[in-house]
Structures are given as C-alpha cells and as structure tokens.
Amino acid sequence: MEICPKCGLPKEACVCEVIAKTAQKIKVVPIKKRYGKISTVISGIDPKMIDLKNLAKQLKEQLACGGTIKNDEIELQGEHVKKVREKLISLGFSSESIE
C-alpha cells in the first residue's frame, strides 16, 4: 500500500488534490488572437498541485475544442468563459476561487 508523502494517508484516501483545488485563485479570461480569433485562457492553477495536462484534456473533451498549455496556463480555442467556469466547478474547484 502506497502512502502519500504530503498528507500521510494511503493513496486511495489522499485528499491533497481536493485541498489544492479549493486553494487556487483561478482567472478565466477571453483574449483576442491573430486574425480576430478568440481564445479562452485559464490561469492561476498551480501546476505542482494539479495535473494541468489532465485538466486541459478533460476541458478540451467536454467543450469539444482544441487547446494547449503555455507558461502554466491552459489556452482553449474559442470563447468558453461561462462553460469553463461551470466545468471547473463540476471538477471540484470552488466557485469563489474562479474569477
């Protein structure tokens, strides 16, 4: 049985990621790219506590769009500000921490 090095609980009962999700200060902002295209940028998520690659993959699947991770920010193609907020809340992030 593996023990989590952060909280000392077994891996199955580990609460580190749940605690990390409530401690984030997340900003969801639409930005205008080249040729007038709009992208949604999600910043403020700590990559040491939360797997950005997995989170970006889940968001891209649920929103049916492309995207990437640049400079510890998730960038999604298209304007998805309201939908991203709802998806992040459904993934366990607290609504007060999302701007």
ABEGO torsion letter per residue (X at the ends): XBBBAAAGBBAAABAAAAAAAAABBBBBBBBBBBGGBBBBBBBGBBAAABBAAAAAAAAAAAAGBBEBBBGGBBBBBEBAAAAAAAAAAAAGBBAAABX
